[in-house]
Amino acid sequence: MLQRGFTLLELLVTIIIGAFITLAAVTFMHNTAMSYHTQDMTARLQENARFAVQMMSYDLRQAGYYGCSGLAPVDSVPAVDGVDGDGADSDELTIRFSKATGGAVDVAGNIDGGDEEFKIVTAGTTDPATAQEYFGAGQQIVVSDCLKTEVATVKTVGVGDPSEVTLEAPLDLDYNATTTVRAYSDAQYIIKERDDDGIPALFRVEGSEEQPLVDGVDYMRVLYGIDIDADGQPDEYRAAAPLAGGETIVSLRVGLLIRSISNKTRDDENPGEYGLETDEREYDVLDQVGIKPEDLRVTRRVFTTTMMLRNQS
């Protein structure tokens, strides 16, 4: 019985067809993986942007809050201000307020103008450590009733309940037993590189505490909504600068340029996301045109938001 196998031409055709099928399958899998990876990076960018805006919004909702009086302290600084990077560098944003929770206590008795000490009631506790958790030496506090407000600096805090607080300088005004004392916050948002890996991040700085909030933030721009005619609404937006008489900041516009961050393989000579083209584009962030970040294989997006200052408008 005559047996026949494949001819050389048939084998070549079979191999070529198989190679095309394998190539198509590999290409499909690669494109699917890259598409998933791109969507995942975009989702992470959006998540980081939402978190950054959420943290800023939390502080901005309290900006200018100094107790039930609704009045700024004597000789106070603006509730929000900052530093204009003028395109070359990121802006810096400072938000000031008294904490509505986590550090509000009542005074035990009246306070006379000129006093350098008074007593606070610490929720009935007799634990010295707990009593001193509210305030510490060198900390700024807000003393406020429903008519007036002052900012003072703590010198010492006693123990027990009530506990005595002494100040670096005396208060100017009189206060009654309905007065509350709150911690004064000066929260600053800046862009700087992380110490461990050099990746730029959005930091929140309060006192000696410096906390990285969002990694991969290449640039931040802040514009201030200025109320010129005292109607509680912004008439124009401009960069950080001293206010003219009668002007008030009632809102903010924040623009963030954020890039993708992951642990995937990187090229030592051109670090960034494996499989992406090098991003050499320029970006417009609010009024700043042509922002040119470092050339990296990353995905970048610009996110902007507008936030009202409810204690100022």
Buried (B, 14 or more C-beta within 10 A) or exposed (E): EEEEEEEEEEEEEEEEEEEEEEEEEEEEEEEEEEEEBBEEBEEBBEEBBEEBBEBBBEBBBBBBBBBEEEBBBEEBEBBBBBBBBEBEEBBBBBBBBBBEEEBBBBBBEEBEEEBEBBBBBBEEBEEBEBBBBBBEEEBBBBBBBBBBBBBBEBBBBBBEBBBBBBBEEEBEBBBEEEBBBBBBBEBBBBBBEEEEEEBBBBBBBEEEEEEBBBBBBBBBBBBBBBBBEEEEEBEEBEBBEEBEEEBBBBBBBBBBBBBBBBEEEBEEEEEBBEEBEEBEEEBEBBEBEEBEBEEBBBBBBBBBBEBBBBBBB
